[in-house]
């Protein structure tokens, strides 16, 4: 058997040539096309505009957004710039973009997980305090500071 495939080098394609497409795959692949570091925010803004224009169901939006976000994840500073750019758009379009299930939802989940982990550390520390273990050992096991352990200890004793 012999297979022959055409090669498509996405980095050689100009992303601007695809922003007026109604093809969800083209939207997802914008993140792999040729653009400079300085254009990252603009590429994501145009991607979001495409998602709004295509009016996909939430499941498809999440799938396409997830792919895009996997390969073009903006820094916190770039996200701030993006939000400023989105707010400059037509208010109706900006509102629709803000309704998309975007990375803020994922970031919120991560923040929630971190809060949960910290709460669990404090609960473990409380149990260790009640068992009479040393603050040094508690700090070593939980990663909490000595000051946090003292506050927990004081709250238990009061």
Secondary structure, DSSP 8 states (H G I E B T S, - for coil): ---------GGGSBGGGGTT---HHHHHHGGGSB--GGGHHHHHHHHHHHHHHHT--HHHHHHHHHHHHHH----HHHHHHHHHHHHHS-HHHHHHHHHS--HHHHHHHHHHHHHHHHHHHHHHHHHHHHTT--HHHHHHHH---HHHHHHHHHHHH-
